[in-house]
């Protein structure tokens, strides 16, 4: 399973990195200060988390907006969820929540790629809409 998790991490790392770059550019375009980062974490128990965090300022006390992809792999079944939430765990929107039945590791990898491709535009659009709302709030109330 360790090899499978590493293969999935190798898919998610560039996926999240590309989204991070697009969100960083979008944040500059709409005048929203802050920084954006992404990463992937996994363990040997079949759990993989990939994230994008948009920090609205350099103040660590302020919350970030996070896009999180959570994959949990068991024998012949896995779950994949993609959400946008605040760093305190409050969910903003669910993008994808799927149970995947698979016969081979290649089958699982193929299904994960398909779900990521299908979810990509919705994740990006929902994230951008939230950032635009936050930018408008910043303009109206800069002392938030």
Backbone as a printed PyTorch tensor [residue, N CA C, xyz], in Angstrom:
tensor([[[  0.8200,  -1.1950,   0.0000],
         [  0.0000,   0.0000,   0.0000],
         [  0.8680,   1.2650,   0.0000]],

        [[  2.0390,   1.1680,   0.6000],
         [  2.9280,   2.3310,   0.6560],
         [  3.2510,   2.8670,  -0.7400]],

        [[  3.5030,   1.9600,  -1.6730],
         [  3.8030,   2.3670,  -3.0500],
         [  2.5950,   3.0520,  -3.6810]],

        [[  1.4030,   2.5130,  -3.4410],
         [  0.1760,   3.1000,  -3.9820],
         [ -0.0360,   4.5150,  -3.4420]],

        [[  0.1350,   4.6880,  -2.1650],
         [ -0.0410,   6.0170,  -1.5540],
         [  0.9780,   6.9970,  -2.1410]],

        [[  2.1910,   6.5500,  -2.3350],
         [  3.2200,   7.4070,  -2.9370],
         [  2.8600,   7.7720,  -4.3820]],

        [[  2.2790,   6.8290,  -5.1090],
         [  1.8490,   7.1190,  -6.4760],
         [  0.7170,   8.1570,  -6.4800]],

        [[ -0.2130,   8.0170,  -5.5590],
         [ -1.2990,   8.9960,  -5.4590],
         [ -0.7560,  10.3650,  -5.0460]],

        [[  0.1980,  10.3780,  -4.1380],
         [  0.8220,  11.6460,  -3.7310],
         [  1.5200,  12.3050,  -4.9120]],

        [[  2.1390,  11.4990,  -5.7670],
         [  2.8240,  12.0330,  -6.9500],
         [  1.8360,  12.6300,  -7.9460]],

        [[  0.5920,  12.2010,  -7.9190],
         [ -0.4550,  12.7840,  -8.7630],
         [ -0.9760,  14.0730,  -8.1350]],

        [[ -1.1930,  14.0370,  -6.8290],
         [ -1.7930,  15.1850,  -6.1480],
         [ -0.8400,  16.3660,  -5.9780]],

        [[  0.4490,  16.1070,  -5.8750],
         [  1.3980,  17.2090,  -5.6720],
         [  1.3450,  18.2270,  -6.8080]],

        [[  1.4840,  17.8350,  -8.0640],
         [  1.4000,  18.8400,  -9.1290],
         [ -0.0210,  19.3910,  -9.3110]],

        [[ -1.0290,  18.5730,  -9.0450],
         [ -2.4250,  19.0080,  -9.1470],
         [ -2.6670,  20.2060,  -8.2250]],

        [[ -2.2800,  20.0610,  -6.9640],
         [ -2.4830,  21.1370,  -5.9930],
         [ -1.5590,  22.3180,  -6.2700]],

        [[ -0.3540,  22.0470,  -6.7220],
         [  0.5920,  23.1110,  -7.0400],
         [  0.0740,  23.9940,  -8.1800]],

        [[ -0.4880,  23.3780,  -9.2080],
         [ -1.0460,  24.1410, -10.3270],
         [ -2.2300,  24.9880,  -9.8740]],

        [[ -3.0950,  24.4120,  -9.0540],
         [ -4.2260,  25.1790,  -8.5240],
         [ -3.7390,  26.3360,  -7.6550]],

        [[ -2.7140,  26.0730,  -6.8500],
         [ -2.1450,  27.1240,  -5.9980],
         [ -1.6630,  28.2920,  -6.8520]],

        [[ -0.9580,  27.9870,  -7.9330],
         [ -0.4570,  29.0410,  -8.8170],
         [ -1.5980,  29.8480,  -9.4160]],

        [[ -2.6480,  29.1700,  -9.8630],
         [ -3.7900,  29.8720, -10.4380],
         [ -4.4700,  30.7570,  -9.4000]],

        [[ -4.5960,  30.2670,  -8.1680],
         [ -5.2260,  31.0630,  -7.1110],
         [ -4.3470,  32.2330,  -6.7020]],

        [[ -3.0470,  32.0320,  -6.6850],
         [ -2.1220,  33.1200,  -6.3620],
         [ -2.2710,  34.2490,  -7.3860]],

        [[ -2.3010,  33.9060,  -8.6570],
         [ -2.4670,  34.8990,  -9.7230],
         [ -3.8150,  35.5890,  -9.5880]],

        [[ -4.8590,  34.8160,  -9.3430],
         [ -6.1920,  35.3880,  -9.1850],
         [ -6.2330,  36.3520,  -8.0000]],

        [[ -5.6110,  35.9820,  -6.8990],
         [ -5.5700,  36.8630,  -5.7270],
         [ -4.9200,  38.1970,  -6.0410]],

        [[ -3.8490,  38.1880,  -6.8180],
         [ -3.1880,  39.4320,  -7.2340],
         [ -4.1280,  40.2440,  -8.1220]],

        [[ -4.8010,  39.5770,  -9.0580],
         [ -5.7040,  40.2620,  -9.9860],
         [ -6.8420,  40.9810,  -9.2670]],

        [[ -7.3570,  40.3850,  -8.1930],
         [ -8.4790,  41.0030,  -7.4860],
         [ -8.0250,  41.8590,  -6.3090]],

        [[ -6.7230,  41.9640,  -6.1120],
         [ -6.1860,  42.8280,  -5.0630],
         [ -6.3170,  42.2710,  -3.6600]],

        [[ -6.3210,  40.9720,  -3.5280],
         [ -6.4210,  40.3570,  -2.2100],
         [ -5.0220,  40.0340,  -1.7080]],

        [[ -4.5920,  40.7140,  -0.6460],
         [ -3.2590,  40.4340,  -0.1310],
         [ -3.2250,  39.0520,   0.5120]],

        [[ -2.0580,  38.5450,   0.6610],
         [ -1.9100,  37.2560,   1.3200],
         [ -0.9300,  36.3730,   0.5880]],

        [[ -0.8860,  35.1410,   1.0230],
         [  0.0140,  34.1800,   0.3950],
         [ -0.7020,  32.8430,   0.2860]],

        [[ -0.2320,  32.0630,  -0.6490],
         [ -0.8660,  30.7880,  -0.9480],
         [  0.2000,  29.6970,  -0.9140]],

        [[ -0.1180,  28.5740,  -0.3210],
         [  0.8160,  27.4540,  -0.2820],
         [  0.0440,  26.1550,  -0.4680]],

        [[  0.7660,  25.1310,  -0.8530],
         [  0.1330,  23.8190,  -1.0190],
         [  1.0960,  22.7450,  -0.5500]],

        [[  0.5480,  21.5700,  -0.3180],
         [  1.3830,  20.4580,   0.1080],
         [  0.6110,  19.1580,   0.1360]],

        [[  1.3340,  18.0950,   0.4080],
         [  0.7560,  16.7570,   0.4870],
         [  1.3480,  16.0620,   1.7040]],

        [[  0.4970,  15.3650,   2.4280],
         [  0.9230,  14.5820,   3.5890],
         [  0.2870,  13.1990,   3.4810]],

        [[  1.0250,  12.1660,   3.8320],
         [  0.4520,  10.8120,   3.8330],
         [  1.1380,   9.9790,   4.8940]],

        [[  0.4820,   8.8590,   5.2320],
         [  1.0790,   7.9260,   6.1840],
         [  1.0030,   6.5030,   5.6350]],

        [[  1.4850,   5.5640,   6.4000],
         [  1.5010,   4.1720,   5.9450],
         [  0.2070,   3.4300,   6.2700]],

        [[ -0.7910,   4.1370,   6.7180],
         [ -2.0980,   3.5440,   7.0300],
         [ -3.1110,   3.7780,   5.9090]],

        [[ -2.6620,   4.3530,   4.7920],
         [ -3.5530,   4.5620,   3.6620],
         [ -4.2740,   5.8920,   3.6560]],

        [[ -3.7580,   6.8640,   4.4000],
         [ -4.3770,   8.1900,   4.4590],
         [ -3.4820,   9.1870,   3.7410]],

        [[ -4.0860,   9.9580,   2.8560],
         [ -3.3630,  10.9670,   2.0970],
         [ -4.1690,  12.2630,   2.1210]],

        [[ -3.5290,  13.3610,   2.4810],
         [ -4.1610,  14.6750,   2.4900],
         [ -3.3400,  15.6140,   1.6220]],

        [[ -4.0080,  16.2990,   0.7240],
         [ -3.3670,  17.3320,  -0.0890],
         [ -4.1360,  18.6160,   0.1710]],

        [[ -3.4300,  19.7400,   0.2010],
         [ -4.1110,  20.9810,   0.5620],
         [ -3.5600,  22.1730,  -0.2210]],

        [[ -4.4170,  23.1830,  -0.2840],
         [ -4.0410,  24.5260,  -0.7200],
         [ -4.5240,  25.4340,   0.3960]],

        [[ -3.6540,  26.2550,   0.9310],
         [ -4.0410,  27.2180,   1.9590],
         [ -3.8030,  28.6220,   1.4400]],

        [[ -4.8450,  29.4450,   1.4680],
         [ -4.7310,  30.8500,   1.0920],
         [ -4.8020,  31.6440,   2.3820]],

        [[ -3.6520,  32.1820,   2.7770],
         [ -3.5600,  32.9970,   3.9930],
         [ -3.8470,  34.4400,   3.5960]],

        [[ -4.8500,  35.0200,   4.2140],
         [ -5.3090,  36.3450,   3.8200],
         [ -4.3530,  37.4510,   4.2460]],

        [[ -3.4590,  37.1430,   5.1560],
         [ -2.4490,  38.1150,   5.5740],
         [ -1.2750,  37.3610,   6.1860]],

        [[ -0.2610,  38.0950,   6.5800],
         [  0.8720,  37.4670,   7.2460],
         [  0.6270,  37.2620,   8.7350]],

        [[ -0.5260,  37.6930,   9.2170],
         [ -0.8910,  37.5450,  10.6150],
         [ -1.3170,  36.0960,  10.8660]],

        [[ -0.5350,  35.3410,  11.6350],
         [ -0.8700,  33.9340,  11.8630],
         [ -2.1730,  33.7430,  12.6450]],

        [[ -2.6630,  34.7890,  13.2850],
         [ -3.9130,  34.6770,  14.0350],
         [ -5.1300,  34.6680,  13.1080]],

        [[ -4.9540,  35.1830,  11.9010],
         [ -6.0730,  35.1790,  10.9460],
         [ -6.1900,  33.8140,  10.2940]],

        [[ -7.4130,  33.4530,  10.0590],
         [ -7.6620,  32.1480,   9.4430],
         [ -7.2660,  32.1370,   7.9810]],

        [[ -7.0040,  30.9350,   7.4970],
         [ -6.7720,  30.7470,   6.0690],
         [ -7.9880,  30.0400,   5.4810]],

        [[ -8.0930,  30.1270,   4.1660],
         [ -9.0870,  29.3670,   3.4280],
         [ -8.3400,  28.1790,   2.8450]],

        [[ -8.8650,  26.9810,   3.0490],
         [ -8.1630,  25.7670,   2.6560],
         [ -8.9920,  24.9220,   1.7000]],

        [[ -8.3510,  24.4690,   0.6480],
         [ -8.9110,  23.4450,  -0.2180],
         [ -8.2140,  22.1540,   0.1460]],

        [[ -8.9750,  21.1380,   0.5290],
         [ -8.3750,  19.8980,   1.0170],
         [ -8.9180,  18.7080,   0.2400]],

        [[ -8.0020,  17.8700,  -0.1920],
         [ -8.3380,  16.5970,  -0.8230],
         [ -7.9000,  15.4970,   0.1370]],

        [[ -8.8440,  14.6900,   0.5620],
         [ -8.6080,  13.6270,   1.5390],
         [ -8.8850,  12.2890,   0.8540]],

        [[ -7.8680,  11.4420,   0.7800],
         [ -8.0300,  10.1120,   0.2010],
         [ -7.7000,   9.0850,   1.2770]],

        [[ -8.5940,   8.1320,   1.4470],
         [ -8.4020,   7.0390,   2.4100],
         [ -8.5080,   5.7240,   1.6430]],

        [[ -7.4410,   4.9440,   1.6900],
         [ -7.3710,   3.7180,   0.8900],
         [ -7.4410,   2.4960,   1.7940]],

        [[ -8.3680,   1.6120,   1.4560],
         [ -8.4690,   0.3000,   2.0880],
         [ -8.3530,  -0.7440,   0.9800]],

        [[ -8.4130,  -1.9870,   1.3400],
         [ -8.3280,  -3.0450,   0.3240],
         [ -9.6120,  -3.0380,  -0.5230]],

        [[ -9.4530,  -2.7580,  -1.7970],
         [-10.5170,  -2.7590,  -2.8100],
         [-11.5530,  -1.6550,  -2.6670]],

        [[-11.3530,  -0.7310,  -1.7450],
         [-12.2300,   0.4310,  -1.6390],
         [-11.4250,   1.6220,  -1.1370]],

        [[-11.8450,   2.7870,  -1.5690],
         [-11.1860,   4.0190,  -1.1280],
         [-12.2420,   5.1100,  -1.0810]],

        [[-11.9380,   6.1790,  -0.3780],
         [-12.8210,   7.3420,  -0.3840],
         [-11.9960,   8.5500,  -0.7930]],

        [[-12.6420,   9.4400,  -1.5100],
         [-12.0090,  10.6790,  -1.9360],
         [-12.9760,  11.8090,  -1.6390]],

        [[-12.5200,  12.7900,  -0.9060],
         [-13.3430,  13.9730,  -0.6580],
         [-12.4980,  15.2140,  -0.9120]],

        [[-13.1550,  16.2110,  -1.4760],
         [-12.5230,  17.4980,  -1.7240],
         [-13.4660,  18.5510,  -1.1690]],

        [[-12.9320,  19.4070,  -0.3030],
         [-13.7340,  20.4370,   0.3520],
         [-12.9680,  21.7520,   0.3680]],

        [[-13.7090,  22.8250,   0.5220],
         [-13.1340,  24.1240,   0.8410],
         [-13.6400,  24.4740,   2.2330]],

        [[-12.7180,  24.8530,   3.1010],
         [-13.1020,  25.1710,   4.4780],
         [-12.1980,  26.2700,   5.0340]],

        [[-12.6110,  26.8010,   6.1480],
         [-11.7520,  27.7030,   6.9050],
         [-10.7640,  26.8580,   7.6820]],

        [[ -9.6560,  27.4390,   8.0740],
         [ -8.6300,  26.6810,   8.7980],
         [ -9.1120,  26.1810,  10.1560]],

        [[-10.2150,  26.7350,  10.6730],
         [-10.7610,  26.2380,  11.9330],
         [-11.6210,  24.9970,  11.7310]],

        [[-11.7510,  24.5540,  10.4610],
         [-12.5110,  23.3510,  10.1560],
         [-13.9210,  23.6100,   9.6600]],

        [[-14.3890,  24.8480,   9.7490],
         [-15.7340,  25.1680,   9.2780],
         [-15.7940,  25.0220,   7.7530]],

        [[-16.6560,  24.1270,   7.2930],
         [-16.7370,  23.8650,   5.8660],
         [-17.4590,  25.0010,   5.1460]],

        [[-16.8930,  25.3820,   4.0090],
         [-17.5070,  26.3790,   3.1400],
         [-18.3330,  25.6600,   2.0790]],

        [[-17.7260,  24.7030,   1.4050],
         [-18.4410,  23.9400,   0.3780],
         [-17.7730,  22.5960,   0.1300]],

        [[-18.6040,  21.6170,  -0.1630],
         [-18.1160,  20.2850,  -0.5220],
         [-18.0440,  20.2190,  -2.0440]],

        [[-16.9060,  19.8150,  -2.5540],
         [-16.6930,  19.7230,  -3.9950],
         [-16.9380,  18.2970,  -4.4820]],

        [[-16.4380,  17.3300,  -3.7390],
         [-16.5380,  15.9310,  -4.1610],
         [-16.5200,  15.0370,  -2.9260]],

        [[-17.3420,  14.0060,  -2.9350],
         [-17.3350,  13.0130,  -1.8620],
         [-17.7120,  11.6740,  -2.4980]],

        [[-16.7190,  10.8540,  -2.7710],
         [-16.9370,   9.6160,  -3.5210],
         [-16.3130,   8.4120,  -2.8210]],

        [[-17.0170,   7.3100,  -2.8890],
         [-16.4570,   6.0200,  -2.5250],
         [-16.0290,   5.3580,  -3.8280]],

        [[-14.8310,   4.8290,  -3.8310],
         [-14.2740,   4.2140,  -5.0410],
         [-14.0570,   2.7330,  -4.7750]],

        [[-14.6840,   1.9170,  -5.5850],
         [-14.4140,   0.4770,  -5.5520],
         [-13.4380,   0.1800,  -6.6740]],

        [[-12.3840,  -0.5520,  -6.3600],
         [-11.3620,  -0.8260,  -7.3680],
         [-10.8880,  -2.2660,  -7.2690]],

        [[-10.3730,  -2.7660,  -8.3820],
         [ -9.8720,  -4.1430,  -8.4120],
         [ -8.3540,  -4.2000,  -8.3810]],

        [[ -7.7070,  -3.2090,  -9.0120],
         [ -6.2410,  -3.1600,  -9.0200],
         [ -5.7970,  -1.7520,  -8.6220]],

        [[ -4.5460,  -1.6260,  -8.2880],
         [ -4.0100,  -0.3070,  -7.9470],
         [ -4.0910,   0.6310,  -9.1410]],

        [[ -3.8210,   0.1110, -10.3390],
         [ -3.9400,   0.9380, -11.5460],
         [ -5.3660,   1.4330, -11.7430]],

        [[ -6.3350,   0.5950, -11.4180],
         [ -7.7410,   0.9770, -11.5050],
         [ -8.0340,   2.1400, -10.5520]],

        [[ -7.5360,   2.0430,  -9.3320],
         [ -7.7440,   3.1170,  -8.3550],
         [ -7.0930,   4.4090,  -8.8390]],

        [[ -5.8740,   4.3310,  -9.3070],
         [ -5.1660,   5.5170,  -9.7910],
         [ -5.9510,   6.1650, -10.9310]],

        [[ -6.4390,   5.3620, -11.8450],
         [ -7.2260,   5.8740, -12.9690],
         [ -8.4920,   6.5820, -12.4660]],

        [[ -9.2020,   5.9670, -11.5290],
         [-10.4340,   6.5720, -11.0090],
         [-10.1520,   7.8630, -10.2390]],

        [[ -9.0740,   7.8930,  -9.4770],
         [ -8.7120,   9.1150,  -8.7450],
         [ -8.3990,  10.2300,  -9.7310]],

        [[ -7.6340,   9.9380, -10.7690],
         [ -7.3210,  10.9490, -11.7880],
         [ -8.5950,  11.4960, -12.4200]],

        [[ -9.5280,  10.6080, -12.7440],
         [-10.7930,  11.0470, -13.3330],
         [-11.5630,  11.9630, -12.3960]],

        [[-11.6540,  11.5880, -11.1230],
         [-12.3770,  12.4170, -10.1530],
         [-11.6970,  13.7680,  -9.9560]],

        [[-10.3800,  13.7710,  -9.9240],
         [ -9.6580,  15.0350,  -9.7900],
         [ -9.9100,  15.9230, -11.0030]],

        [[ -9.8550,  15.3450, -12.1890],
         [-10.1310,  16.1160, -13.4090],
         [-11.5500,  16.6690, -13.4010]],

        [[-12.5140,  15.8500, -12.9950],
         [-13.9080,  16.2760, -12.9600],
         [-14.1480,  17.3690, -11.9160]],

        [[-13.3930,  17.3580, -10.8430],
         [-13.5960,  18.3000,  -9.7380],
         [-12.8060,  19.5930,  -9.8900]],

        [[-11.8120,  19.5940, -10.7450],
         [-10.8580,  20.7000, -10.8290],
         [-11.5280,  22.0560, -11.0590]],

        [[-12.3560,  22.1710, -12.0690],
         [-12.9420,  23.4660, -12.3920],
         [-13.8780,  23.9500, -11.2960]],

        [[-14.6520,  23.0450, -10.7250],
         [-15.5490,  23.4310,  -9.6360],
         [-14.7570,  23.8990,  -8.4210]],

        [[-13.6870,  23.1890,  -8.0860],
         [-12.8340,  23.5910,  -6.9630],
         [-12.2540,  24.9750,  -7.2080]],

        [[-11.7230,  25.1970,  -8.3890],
         [-11.1210,  26.4840,  -8.7230],
         [-12.1630,  27.5960,  -8.6990]],

        [[-13.3110,  27.3690,  -9.3150],
         [-14.3670,  28.3850,  -9.3700],
         [-14.8910,  28.7290,  -7.9800]],

        [[-15.1630,  27.7130,  -7.1680],
         [-15.6730,  27.9570,  -5.8170],
         [-14.6510,  28.6990,  -4.9620]],

        [[-13.3840,  28.3360,  -5.1030],
         [-12.3090,  28.9900,  -4.3550],
         [-12.1940,  30.4500,  -4.8010]],

        [[-12.2040,  30.6850,  -6.1120],
         [-12.1180,  32.0520,  -6.6300],
         [-13.3070,  32.8930,  -6.1860]],

        [[-14.5110,  32.3210,  -6.1880],
         [-15.6930,  33.0610,  -5.7380],
         [-15.5640,  33.4700,  -4.2770]],

        [[-15.0540,  32.5800,  -3.4650],
         [-14.8510,  32.8970,  -2.0520],
         [-13.7970,  33.9940,  -1.8940]],

        [[-12.6980,  33.8880,  -2.6290],
         [-11.6590,  34.9210,  -2.5510],
         [-12.1970,  36.2760,  -3.0040]],

        [[-13.0210,  36.2990,  -4.0470],
         [-13.6130,  37.5550,  -4.5090],
         [-14.5040,  38.1610,  -3.4350]],

        [[-15.3000,  37.3440,  -2.7790],
         [-16.1420,  37.8230,  -1.6780],
         [-15.2770,  38.4020,  -0.5640]],

        [[-14.1960,  37.7140,  -0.2220],
         [-13.2970,  38.1930,   0.8360],
         [-12.6120,  39.4930,   0.4320]],

        [[-12.2280,  39.6190,  -0.8390],
         [-11.6030,  40.8520,  -1.3210],
         [-12.5840,  42.0090,  -1.2200]],

        [[-13.8440,  41.7750,  -1.5610],
         [-14.8590,  42.8240,  -1.4620],
         [-15.0800,  43.2270,  -0.0130]],

        [[-15.0710,  42.2570,   0.8870],
         [-15.1990,  42.5590,   2.3140],
         [-14.0120,  43.3750,   2.8120]],

        [[-12.8180,  43.0440,   2.3290],
         [-11.6200,  43.7990,   2.7170],
         [-11.7380,  45.2600,   2.2970]],

        [[-12.2830,  45.5160,   1.1140],
         [-12.4460,  46.8810,   0.6320],
         [-13.4530,  47.6500,   1.4730]],

        [[-14.5200,  46.9740,   1.8740],
         [-15.5730,  47.6050,   2.6630],
         [-15.1810,  47.7920,   4.1190]],

        [[-14.3640,  46.8880,   4.6450],
         [-14.0080,  46.9130,   6.0570],
         [-12.5750,  46.4510,   6.2480]],

        [[-11.5860,  47.3110,   5.9610],
         [-10.1880,  46.8810,   6.0270],
         [ -9.7120,  46.4950,   7.4270]],

        [[-10.4450,  46.8500,   8.4850],
         [ -9.9950,  46.5370,   9.8430],
         [-10.5570,  45.2050,  10.3390]],

        [[-11.0830,  44.4020,   9.4700],
         [-11.7010,  43.1250,   9.8330],
         [-10.8450,  42.2660,  10.7030]]])
